[in-house]
Amino acid sequence: MSYTYHDLKGKTVAELREIAKGIDDEAVKGYTQLNKDHLLVALCQALKIPAHEHHAAGGYDKPAIKAKMRALRQKRAEAIEAGDRTALKALRRQIHALNHDIRRHTATV
């Protein structure tokens, strides 16, 4: 049976050890002594699957947001040189809000 990192992470230590029992690989040697975190990494290595969760951005235009952030950073640099503190604060808030939008729209797959 093929597993993903997300599938394995949702299993209990006993279930992970049961899976490791059927695998003959150096990575899972001593699986009965491993805790869940170490066993999860060992199983991923033995099964040759990525040992991390993938993030997928969907439902919005990330490159457009990044382009807008680059433009705002340029304006921010100009505001710093000019010493305009009120414009600088407003630009920082806009950049922060766009960063927050990117993080919010990124979902774990």
C-alpha positions in Angstrom: 0.0 0.0 0.0 1.3 3.5 -0.8 1.3 6.1 1.9 1.7 9.9 2.0 3.3 11.8 4.8 -0.1 13.1 5.8 -1.5 9.6 6.0 1.4 8.4 8.2 1.3 11.5 10.4 -2.4 10.7 11.3 -1.6 7.2 12.5 -0.8 6.2 16.0 2.7 4.9 17.1 1.3 1.3 17.2 0.0 1.6 13.6 3.3 3.0 12.4 5.2 0.2 14.1 2.9 -2.3 12.4 3.7 -0.7 9.1 7.5 -0.7 9.9 7.3 -4.4 10.8 6.6 -5.3 7.2 9.5 -3.2 5.8 13.0 -4.6 5.4 15.1 -1.5 5.3 18.0 -0.2 7.3 16.1 3.1 8.1 13.5 1.4 10.2 15.9 -0.9 12.0 15.0 -0.8 15.7 11.5 0.6 15.0 10.2 -0.8 18.3 12.4 1.7 20.2 11.5 4.8 18.1 9.1 7.4 19.2 6.5 8.7 16.7 8.6 11.6 15.3 11.6 9.5 14.7 9.6 6.6 13.3 7.7 8.9 11.0 11.0 10.2 9.5 12.4 6.6 9.2 9.3 5.3 7.5 9.3 8.2 5.0 13.0 7.5 4.2 12.3 3.7 3.8 9.2 4.3 1.7 11.0 7.0 -0.3 8.3 9.6 0.2 8.9 13.3 1.1 9.1 13.8 4.9 7.1 17.1 4.9 3.7 18.4 4.0 3.1 20.2 0.8 1.4 23.5 0.7 -0.7 24.5 -2.3 -1.9 28.0 -3.0 -5.3 28.1 -4.6 -8.1 30.4 -5.4 -6.1 33.6 -5.8 -3.3 35.1 -7.9 -0.1 34.8 -5.8 2.3 36.2 -8.5 0.1 39.4 -8.7 0.2 39.8 -4.9 4.0 39.3 -4.9 4.3 42.0 -7.7 2.2 44.4 -5.6 4.4 43.7 -2.6 7.6 44.4 -4.6 6.1 47.8 -5.7 5.1 48.6 -2.1 8.6 47.7 -0.9 10.1 50.2 -3.5 7.7 52.9 -2.2 8.7 52.0 1.3 12.4 52.5 0.5 11.5 55.9 -1.0 9.5 56.8 2.1 12.5 55.9 4.3 14.8 58.1 2.3 12.3 61.0 2.4 11.7 60.5 6.1 7.9 60.3 5.7 6.9 58.4 8.7 3.1 58.4 8.1 3.5 57.0 4.5 6.1 54.5 5.8 3.6 53.2 8.4 0.8 52.9 5.9 3.1 51.0 3.4 4.2 48.7 6.1 0.6 47.9 7.1 -0.2 47.2 3.4 2.8 44.9 3.0 1.8 43.1 6.2 -1.8 42.6 5.1 -0.7 41.1 1.7 1.7 38.8 3.5 -1.1 37.7 5.8 -3.3 37.0 2.7 -0.7 34.8 1.2 -0.3 32.8 4.4 -4.1 32.5 4.8 -4.6 31.2 1.3 -1.9 28.6 1.5 -3.5 25.3 2.5 -1.9 22.1 3.6 -2.4 19.4 1.1 
